[in-house]
Amino acid sequence: MDSDSSSGHEKSRIDVEASSVDEYSPQEAKGIMSRIDRRLVTVTGIMYCISVMDRTNLGSAYVAGLGKDLQLTIMNRYSIVTLIFFVTYILFQPPSTVLCRKLGPRPFLAFITIAWGIVLIGFGLVHNWGGLLALRLVLGLFEAGFFPSVIYLLSTWYTRFEMGKRYAFFYVIGCLASAFSGIIAYGLIHLDGRANLAGWRWIFVVEGILTVVIGAGGYWLLVDFPDSDRKVWSFLTAKERAWVVQKVKNDRGDSEVTAFDLKKFLRGGLDWRIWAYGGMGLGTSTINYSFSFFLPIILNTNLGFGAAASQILVAPPYGFAAIYMFGINYLGDKFKYRGPVIVVNMILCLIGVPILGWHSNNYVRYFGAFLICAGANANLPSALALQGNNIRGQWKRAFCSAMFVGLAGIGGIAGALVFRAQDAKTGYKPGLYACITAALLVLVLTAVCDFSYYLDNKKADRGEKELECDEDAPLEGFRYTL
């Protein structure tokens, strides 16, 4: 452990003022950032990977017999089971970033990961749909704290134009989880009959055990906030962390954490843009979740692929999405644009949805799934980078992370409902229309935000306005990123 790291409580004793961004050579600075990437982005990405698998494996389990065994084929029971998760997931979002800041990422994130892994094992042992419903509620409670806390944690380590590709890489790992979850599920259902458990039950039991193991590993491997002196196993020195904090301070001037104040935390809700960012998360997640929950079912019941093929064919669209996601967000960082990246992503969705829904050839329709998965999955890190670039203030940033993920959770509820069982004979047309509407919503909100950025930047250039100084002192030269 770092010899200078001793306290078990949040302190912020890193001597920032003694550090300079020019303290390390470019090569040394690159090495420090690489170590941060390997430890922070990789570990949180792996944990997010298992989170995505745990949250979205219902579709594969349904095709493998869950729907029949627990009578989820009756009315909209499957949709109810998928959406009930988001009730607790949304309700427990707001306090999660505050708890993460106070308790520290290592114990907080490790505990909730282990807890939802245990709940997932219970999925494999439940014998009626009411029990499954209750466990989905508990799963949402524990998973609620993970995503906003990780997004907030990542934002404290990187400058504005380092975030895009890091968020993307974090999401790429999760996207690959979506790609391979169907293949893994296909393999696990071949355990059918072992220990008197059906194949679909093994999906939850094995993935639950894996989640517990990864959560335990996360306790040792996760890092803390850069300004904290809590113990972290074999990571950066205090001097290196001070350099990171100084770099972030020079970039956006909000590296110092003020004492928590509920009014200060909630004041972020007065900024209309916070709600616009959340609306982007809502629209994007509506598309994202609807296809993560229902793509295996659509491939099976609507495009005519067999049960096994439907599980395996989920992988290629998400594999393509992972490549596209990193590429488009890398370009966003390089050219310092956010809004245009979001526009390109949503145009891909607007092309892919009609192809999937209306083309006469099933193989061409399957190609539409590639475009939808690429655009929708890439847009979450793109939208997060947009809000991350245009917010100053630690508690405003924490509130925005929780609000973004909370509204994205509402998109998850919508995504669980848009493809209804009674619409299967129509090719799920109402659900496809809903996805088109969601993409258009994101485009409108992006245009409105970018136009407001342009006007405010002009006012700042003329000295008529200070930008984003509600919580911190004005930072000369800070401008919104279009």
C-alpha positions in Angstrom: 0.0 0.0 0.0 1.0 3.6 -0.4 3.1 4.6 2.6 1.4 8.0 2.7 -2.1 6.5 2.7 -3.3 5.9 6.2 -6.7 7.2 7.1 -9.9 5.1 6.9 -12.0 8.3 6.6 -12.6 10.9 3.8 -10.0 13.7 4.3 -8.6 15.2 1.1 -5.1 15.7 2.5 -3.4 15.6 -0.9 -1.1 18.6 -1.2 -2.4 19.9 -4.5 -0.8 23.3 -4.3 2.7 21.8 -4.1 2.0 20.1 -7.5 2.3 21.3 -11.0 1.0 20.0 -14.3 4.5 20.3 -15.7 6.1 18.3 -12.9 6.3 15.2 -15.0 7.7 14.8 -18.5 5.2 13.9 -21.3 6.4 10.3 -21.2 6.1 10.1 -17.4 2.6 11.7 -17.6 1.5 9.2 -20.2 2.7 6.4 -18.0 0.7 7.7 -15.0 -2.4 7.9 -17.1 -1.9 4.4 -18.5 -1.7 3.1 -14.9 -4.9 4.9 -14.1 -6.6 3.5 -17.1 -5.5 -0.1 -16.4 -6.6 0.0 -12.8 -9.6 2.3 -12.8 -11.3 1.9 -16.2 -10.5 -1.8 -16.5 -11.7 -2.8 -13.0 -14.9 -0.7 -13.2 -15.5 -1.9 -16.7 -15.3 -5.6 -15.7 -17.7 -4.9 -12.8 -20.0 -3.1 -15.3 -19.7 -6.0 -17.6 -21.1 -8.4 -15.0 -23.8 -5.8 -14.1 -25.0 -5.7 -17.7 -25.1 -9.5 -18.0 -27.0 -9.8 -14.7 -29.5 -7.1 -15.7 -30.2 -8.3 -19.2 -29.9 -12.1 -19.1 -33.7 -12.5 -18.7 -34.2 -12.5 -22.5 -31.9 -15.5 -22.9 -33.4 -17.3 -19.9 -36.9 -16.7 -21.2 -36.1 -18.3 -24.6 -34.4 -21.2 -22.7 -37.6 -22.0 -20.7 -37.9 -19.4 -17.9 -41.1 -18.0 -19.6 -42.8 -21.4 -19.7 -41.7 -22.6 -16.3 -42.7 -19.5 -14.4 -45.7 -18.7 -16.6 -44.3 -15.4 -17.8 -46.1 -16.0 -21.1 -49.4 -14.9 -19.6 -50.4 -11.4 -20.5 -47.5 -8.9 -19.9 -45.8 -10.8 -17.0 -42.4 -10.8 -18.7 -42.6 -7.0 -19.3 -43.6 -6.5 -15.6 -40.7 -8.6 -14.4 -38.3 -6.6 -16.5 -39.6 -3.1 -15.6 -40.0 -3.7 -11.8 -36.3 -3.7 -11.5 -36.2 0.0 -12.4 -38.6 1.0 -9.6 -35.9 0.6 -6.9 -33.1 1.3 -9.3 -34.5 4.8 -9.9 -35.5 5.5 -6.3 -32.1 4.7 -4.8 -30.1 6.6 -7.5 -29.9 10.1 -5.8 -28.2 9.1 -2.5 -25.8 6.7 -4.1 -23.1 9.2 -5.3 -23.2 10.8 -1.8 -22.7 7.4 -0.1 -19.9 6.5 -2.5 -18.2 9.8 -1.7 -18.6 9.4 2.0 -17.8 5.6 2.4 -15.3 5.3 -0.5 -15.7 3.5 -3.8 -13.9 0.3 -2.7 -16.2 -0.8 0.2 -19.4 0.7 -1.3 -19.1 -0.7 -4.8 -17.7 -4.1 -3.7 -20.5 -4.6 -1.2 -23.4 -3.8 -3.5 -21.8 -6.0 -6.3 -21.5 -9.0 -3.9 -25.0 -8.3 -2.7 -26.6 -8.4 -6.1 -24.6 -11.5 -7.0 -26.3 -13.3 -4.1 -29.7 -12.0 -5.3 -28.9 -13.4 -8.8 -28.2 -16.8 -7.4 -31.7 -16.6 -5.9 -33.1 -16.1 -9.4 -32.0 -19.6 -10.2 -33.8 -21.1 -7.3 -37.1 -19.3 -7.4 -40.2 -21.3 -8.3 -42.9 -18.8 -9.2 -43.1 -15.5 -11.0 -44.1 -13.6 -7.8 -40.8 -14.6 -6.2 -38.9 -13.5 -9.3 -40.7 -10.2 -9.2 -39.6 -9.6 -5.6 -36.0 -10.5 -6.3 -35.9 -8.1 -9.3 -36.9 -5.3 -6.9 -34.0 -6.2 -4.6 -31.6 -6.5 -7.5 -32.6 -2.9 -8.5 -31.9 -1.6 -5.0 -28.3 -2.9 -5.0 -27.5 -2.1 -8.6 -28.8 1.5 -8.2 -25.6 2.6 -6.5 -23.2 1.2 -9.0 -23.5 3.1 -12.3 -23.8 6.7 -11.1 -21.1 6.2 -8.6 -18.7 4.8 -11.2 -19.5 7.6 -13.6 -18.9 10.2 -10.9 -15.6 8.4 -9.9 -14.3 8.4 -13.5 -15.1 12.1 -13.9 -12.9 13.0 -11.0 -9.8 11.4 -12.5 -9.9 12.8 -16.1 -10.0 16.2 -17.8 -12.9 17.1 -20.1 -11.3 15.8 -23.3 -10.0 12.6 -21.7 -13.4 11.5 -20.7 -15.0 10.4 -24.0 -12.8 7.5 -24.9 -12.6 6.4 -21.2 -16.4 6.3 -20.9 -16.4 4.5 -24.3 -13.9 1.9 -23.2 -15.8 1.4 -20.0 -19.0 0.9 -22.1 -17.1 -1.3 -24.6 -16.5 -3.9 -21.9 -20.2 -3.8 -21.0 -21.1 -4.0 -24.6 -19.0 -7.1 -25.1 -20.8 -8.6 -22.1 -24.0 -8.1 -24.0 -22.4 -9.6 -27.0 -21.3 -12.8 -25.3 -24.1 -13.1 -22.7 -26.2 -15.0 -25.2 -23.4 -17.3 -26.1 -22.6 -17.9 -22.4 -26.3 -18.5 -21.8 -26.4 -21.0 -24.6 -23.5 -22.9 -23.1 -25.0 -22.9 -19.6 -28.4 -24.2 -20.6 -26.6 -27.4 -21.6 -26.2 -28.0 -17.8 -30.0 -28.7 -17.9 -30.8 -31.5 -15.4 -27.6 -31.2 -13.4 -28.4 -30.9 -9.7 -32.0 -31.2 -10.7 -31.9 -27.6 -12.1 -33.3 -26.5 -15.4 -30.8 -25.0 -17.9 -32.2 -21.5 -17.5 -31.6 -21.7 -13.7 -27.9 -22.4 -14.3 -27.6 -19.1 -16.2 -28.5 -17.2 -13.0 -26.6 -19.5 -10.6 -23.3 -19.4 -12.5 -23.4 -15.7 -13.3 -24.4 -15.0 -9.7 -21.4 -16.8 -8.4 -19.2 -15.0 -10.9 -20.6 -11.7 -9.7 -19.8 -12.4 -6.1 -16.2 -13.3 -7.0 -15.8 -10.1 -9.1 -17.3 -8.0 -6.3 -14.8 -9.5 -3.8 -11.9 -8.8 -6.2 -13.1 -5.3 -6.7 -12.6 -4.5 -3.0 -8.9 -5.0 -3.5 -8.5 -3.6 -7.0 -10.8 -0.5 -7.1 -9.2 2.9 -6.6 -10.5 5.9 -4.6 -11.0 9.5 -5.5 -7.8 11.2 -6.5 -8.0 13.7 -3.7 -8.6 11.1 -1.0 -5.9 9.6 1.2 -7.8 6.3 2.0 -5.7 3.2 1.6 -5.5 1.8 -2.0 -3.5 -1.3 -2.7 -0.4 -0.7 -4.9 -1.5 2.3 -6.9 -0.3 5.9 -7.3 1.8 7.8 -4.8 0.4 10.9 -3.1 2.6 13.1 -5.3 1.1 11.4 -8.5 -2.4 11.8 -7.2 -1.8 15.5 -6.4 -0.6 15.9 -10.1 -3.9 14.4 -11.3 -5.9 16.7 -9.1 -4.0 19.8 -10.2 -4.5 18.7 -13.9 -8.2 18.5 -13.4 -8.3 21.7 -11.5 -6.5 23.6 -14.3 -9.0 22.1 -16.8 -12.3 22.8 -15.1 -11.5 24.2 -11.7 -13.7 21.9 -9.6 -11.2 19.3 -8.2 -11.7 20.4 -4.6 -14.7 18.9 -2.7 -16.6 21.2 -0.5 -18.5 19.9 2.6 -21.7 18.1 1.7 -24.8 20.3 1.9 -28.2 18.9 0.8 -29.3 22.3 -0.6 -26.1 22.6 -2.5 -26.5 19.0 -3.9 -30.1 19.6 -4.9 -29.4 23.0 -6.4 -28.1 21.2 -9.5 -31.8 20.5 -10.3 -32.4 24.2 -11.0 -30.2 24.0 -14.1 -32.5 23.0 -17.0 -29.6 21.4 -18.9 -29.3 18.8 -16.2 -32.8 17.6 -17.1 -31.9 17.8 -20.8 -28.9 15.5 -20.3 -31.2 13.2 -18.3 -33.6 13.3 -21.2 -30.8 12.2 -23.6 -30.2 9.3 -21.2 -33.9 8.5 -21.1 -34.3 8.4 -24.9 -31.1 6.5 -25.5 -31.8 3.9 -22.7 -35.3 3.3 -24.1 -33.8 2.1 -27.3 -30.9 0.3 -25.5 -32.9 -1.6 -23.0 -35.7 -2.5 -25.3 -33.3 -4.4 -27.6 -31.2 -5.8 -24.8 -34.4 -7.3 -23.2 -36.2 -8.3 -26.4 -33.6 -8.8 -29.3 -33.4 -12.6 -28.6 -37.2 -12.8 -28.6 -37.6 -10.7 -31.7 -35.0 -12.9 -33.5 -36.9 -16.0 -32.4 -40.6 -15.0 -32.8 -40.4 -12.4 -35.5 -37.5 -13.1 -37.7 -37.9 -16.9 -37.5 -34.5 -18.0 -36.0 -34.4 -21.0 -33.7 -34.0 -20.6 -29.9 -30.3 -21.5 -29.9 -29.6 -19.3 -33.0 -31.4 -16.4 -31.4 -29.2 -16.5 -28.4 -26.0 -16.7 -30.4 -27.0 -14.1 -33.0 -27.2 -11.4 -30.3 -23.4 -11.4 -30.2 -22.4 -9.9 -33.6 -24.5 -6.7 -33.4 -23.1 -5.9 -29.9 -19.5 -6.8 -31.1 -19.9 -4.3 -33.9 -21.3 -1.8 -31.5 -18.2 -2.1 -29.3 -15.9 -1.2 -32.1 -18.0 1.6 -33.4 -18.5 3.0 -29.8 -14.8 3.4 -29.1 -14.1 4.8 -32.5 -16.8 7.5 -32.6 -16.0 8.6 -29.0 -12.3 8.6 -29.7 -12.9 11.0 -32.5 -15.1 13.1 -30.2 -12.2 13.5 -27.8 -9.7 14.2 -30.6 -11.7 16.9 -32.4 -13.3 18.2 -29.1 -16.9 17.8 -30.2 -19.8 16.1 -28.4 -23.1 17.2 -29.9 -22.3 16.1 -33.5 -21.3 12.6 -32.2 -24.7 12.2 -30.6 -26.4 13.3 -33.8 -24.5 10.6 -35.8 -25.4 8.0 -33.3 -29.1 8.8 -33.4 -29.1 8.9 -37.2 -27.8 5.3 -37.2 -30.7 4.3 -34.9 -33.2 6.1 -37.2 -31.8 4.1 -40.2 -31.6 0.8 -38.3 -35.1 0.7 -36.7 -37.0 0.9 -40.1 -34.7 -1.7 -41.6 -35.3 -4.1 -38.7 -39.0 -3.4 -38.7 -40.1 -3.1 -42.3 -37.6 -4.8 -44.7 -38.9 -7.9 -46.5 -35.7 -9.9 -46.1 -35.0 -11.3 -42.6 -31.2 -11.2 -43.1 -31.4 -7.6 -44.1 -33.6 -6.9 -41.1 -31.0 -8.5 -38.9 -28.5 -6.0 -40.3 -30.7 -3.3 -38.9 -30.0 -4.6 -35.4 -26.3 -3.9 -36.0 -27.1 -0.2 -36.7 -29.4 0.1 -33.7 -27.0 -1.5 -31.3 -24.1 0.6 -32.5 -26.0 3.9 -32.3 -27.8 3.3 -29.1 -24.9 1.8 -27.2 -22.4 4.4 -28.4 -24.7 7.2 -27.4 -24.6 6.6 -23.6 -20.9 7.4 -23.3 -21.3 10.2 -25.8 -24.1 11.8 -23.8 -22.2 11.3 -20.5 -19.2 13.0 -22.1 -21.4 15.9 -23.2 -22.7 16.5 -19.7 -19.3 15.8 -18.1 -17.7 18.5 -20.4 -20.2 21.1 -19.5 -20.6 20.9 -15.7 -18.4 22.4 -13.0 -18.7 21.7 -9.3 -18.3 18.3 -7.5 -21.7 18.1 -6.0 -23.4 19.4 -9.1 -21.5 16.7 -11.0 -22.6 14.1 -8.4 -26.3 15.2 -8.7 -26.1 15.2 -12.5 -24.6 11.7 -12.6 -27.5 10.4 -10.4 -30.1 12.3 -12.4 -28.8 11.1 -15.7 -28.7 7.5 -14.6 -32.1 7.8 -12.9 -33.8 9.2 -16.0 -32.0 6.5 -18.0 -33.6 4.0 -15.6 -37.0 5.4 -16.6 -35.9 4.7 -20.1 -35.3 1.2 -18.9 -39.0 1.0 -17.8 -40.1 2.3 -21.2 -37.8 -0.2 -22.9 -39.3 -3.1 -20.9 -42.8 -2.1 -22.1 -42.5 -1.0 -25.7 -42.3 -4.5 -27.2 -45.5 -6.1 -26.0 -46.4 -9.7 -26.4 -49.7 -8.8 -28.2 -47.7 -6.9 -30.8 -45.6 -9.9 -32.0 -48.0 -10.6 -34.9 -47.5 -7.0 -36.2 -43.8 -7.2 -36.1 -43.7 -5.2 -32.8 -44.5 -2.0 -34.8 -45.6 0.1 -31.8 -42.3 -0.6 -30.1 -40.4 0.3 -33.2 -42.3 3.6 -33.4 -41.5 4.3 -29.7 -37.8 3.8 -30.5 -37.9 6.2 -33.4 -39.6 8.8 -31.1 -36.9 8.3 -28.5 -34.1 8.9 -31.0 -35.9 12.1 -32.2 -36.2 13.3 -28.6 -32.4 12.9 -28.2 -31.7 14.8 -31.4 -34.0 17.7 -30.3 -32.5 18.0 -26.9 -28.9 17.9 -28.3 -29.8 20.7 -30.8 -31.3 22.8 -28.0 -28.3 22.3 -25.7 -25.8 23.1 -28.5 -27.6 26.2 -29.5 -27.6 27.4 -25.9 -23.9 26.6 -25.5 -23.2 28.7 -28.6 -25.1 31.7 -27.3 -23.5 31.5 -23.8 -20.0 31.0 -25.2 -20.5 34.2 -27.2 -21.6 36.1 -24.1 -18.6 34.8 -22.2 -16.3 35.9 -25.0 -17.7 39.4 -24.7 -17.3 39.4 -20.9 -21.0 39.5 -20.3 -21.3 36.1 -18.5 -19.3 33.8 -16.2 -20.0 30.1 -17.0 -20.7 27.3 -14.5 -19.7 29.2 -11.4 -22.7 28.3 -9.1 -20.5 26.1 -6.8 -16.9 27.1 -7.7 -15.2 30.4 -8.4 -15.3 31.4 -12.1 -12.7 29.8 -14.2 -11.3 32.1 -16.9 -11.3 30.5 -20.3 -14.0 27.8 -19.5 -16.3 27.4 -22.4 -19.1 24.9 -23.1 -18.3 22.1 -25.5 -20.6 21.9 -28.5 
